[in-house]
Amino acid sequence: MSVVEKSIWHRWLWLLAGIAAVALVWPLDGRVDAALDVGRNMVLRRLAWWCSKFGEGWVVALVGTVLSAVFLAVNRPQRAAKIFFIVLTAEFTGGVATLLRVLTGRTRPNNLEVPQGFYGVWHAGHWIIGQAKFSAFPSGHAATAVGLAAAAWLWHRGWGAVAAVYALAVMWSRIALQAHHLSDVVASVVLAIPLALWLKPLLLPSVEFQFGNLHRALRRK
């Protein structure tokens, strides 16, 4: 079996395993959503709010860009490039998840206006694209955090482990705030990890090359 054939086979295996994982946790959505609900605990609710905030794409982009600039300024262009690659991966995986959740139209756990389910892009005679209460599956926050963790793991196992803790905190917060079901965040994991693997050979060499050129240009000034 060639390298290309193995790669295709692995992708199909991951897809099947991911579908199976989402299907297995699906019946647990209601119980897990209720068990992790922090609505009546102000301390945990505040903690979940902050964890969720740090999973937003603009926060990841801002922190990552600043860190890249700092490492570039101290003559560490390779490290700056890898951090920027991690940011790009997180933004891409989060963006793909956001596009999908807009199209699936799944109700959030805290949406009590209609029965829980998938409504697509049209409901009750109106477009529901972009309505937050119909944007649960998959989780954009979770996909952003998992994409970041996966990209970090591909660079350095230690930092990847730290990022995995961050991703778990973001995933917990989205369920705890009743913004997503368990299956929403599991689907984000299934989506983000292969995207990160796909983006590494596609983006990282180019990003490292560009940061190398930028570093040389700055040193000549």
SULBEL-V947411 format. One record per pair of residues at least 4 apart in sequence whose ideal C-beta (glycine too) atoms are under 7 Angstrom apart, sorted by the first residue. I is the first residue (numbers start at 1). J is the second residue. Records with the same first field share a line. If there is no record, write none. Layout:
BEGIN
I: J  J
END
This chain:
BEGIN
1: 5  6
2: 6
3: 7
4: 8
5: 9
6: 10
7: 11
8: 12
9: 13
10: 14
11: 15  194
12: 16
13: 17
14: 18  194
15: 19
16: 20
17: 21
18: 22  190
19: 23
20: 24
21: 25  186  190
22: 26  183  186  187  190
25: 182  183  186
26: 183
28: 32  182
29: 33  181  182  183
30: 34
31: 35
32: 36  175  182
33: 37  109  175  178  181  182
36: 172  175  176
37: 176  178
38: 44  45  48  176
39: 45  178
41: 45
42: 46
43: 47
44: 48  176
45: 49
46: 50
47: 51
48: 52  173  176  177
49: 53  177
50: 54
51: 55  169  170  172  173
52: 141  170  173  174  177
53: 59
54: 59  170
55: 141  144  145  170
56: 141
57: 61  91  94  144
58: 62
59: 63
60: 64  87  90  91  144  148
61: 65  87  91
62: 66
63: 67
64: 68  83  84  86  87
65: 69  87
66: 70
67: 71  83
68: 72  80  83  84
69: 73
70: 74
71: 76  79  80  83
72: 77  80  211  214  215
76: 80
77: 81  211  212  215
78: 82  208
79: 83
80: 84  211
81: 85  207  208  211
82: 86  155
83: 87
84: 88  207  211
85: 89  151  203  204  207
86: 90  148  151  152  155
87: 91
88: 92  203
89: 93  147  148  151  196  199
90: 94  144  147  148  151
91: 95
92: 96  147  195  199
93: 97  143  144  146  147  191  192  195  196
94: 98  140  143  144  147
95: 99
96: 100  143  191  195
97: 101  138  139  140  143  188  191
98: 102  140
99: 103
100: 104  138
101: 135  136  137  138  140
102: 129  130  135
103: 121
104: 118  137
105: 118  119  120  121  123  128  134
106: 118  134  136  137
107: 111  114  116  117  133  134  136
108: 133  136  178  179  180
109: 178  181
110: 178  179
111: 133
113: 133
119: 123  128  134
121: 127  128  129
122: 127  128
123: 128
128: 134
131: 135
136: 180  181  184
137: 184  187
138: 143  184  187  188  191
139: 143  174  180  184  185  188
140: 144
141: 145  170  174
142: 146  170  171  174  185  188
143: 147  188  191  192
144: 148
145: 149  166  167  170  171
146: 150  167  188  189  192  193
147: 151  192  195  196
148: 152  163  167
149: 153  160  163  164  166  167
150: 154  192  193  196
151: 155  196
152: 156  159  160  163
153: 157  160  163
154: 196  200
155: 159
156: 160
157: 161
158: 162
159: 163
160: 164
162: 166
163: 167
164: 168
165: 169
166: 170
167: 171
168: 172
169: 173
170: 174
171: 185
172: 176
173: 177
174: 179  180  185
175: 180  182  185
180: 184  185
182: 186
183: 187
184: 188
185: 189
186: 190
187: 191
188: 192
189: 193
191: 195
192: 196
193: 197
194: 198
195: 199
196: 200
198: 202
199: 203
200: 204
203: 207
204: 208
205: 209
206: 210
207: 211
208: 212
209: 213
210: 214
211: 215
212: 216
213: 217
214: 218
215: 219
216: 220
END
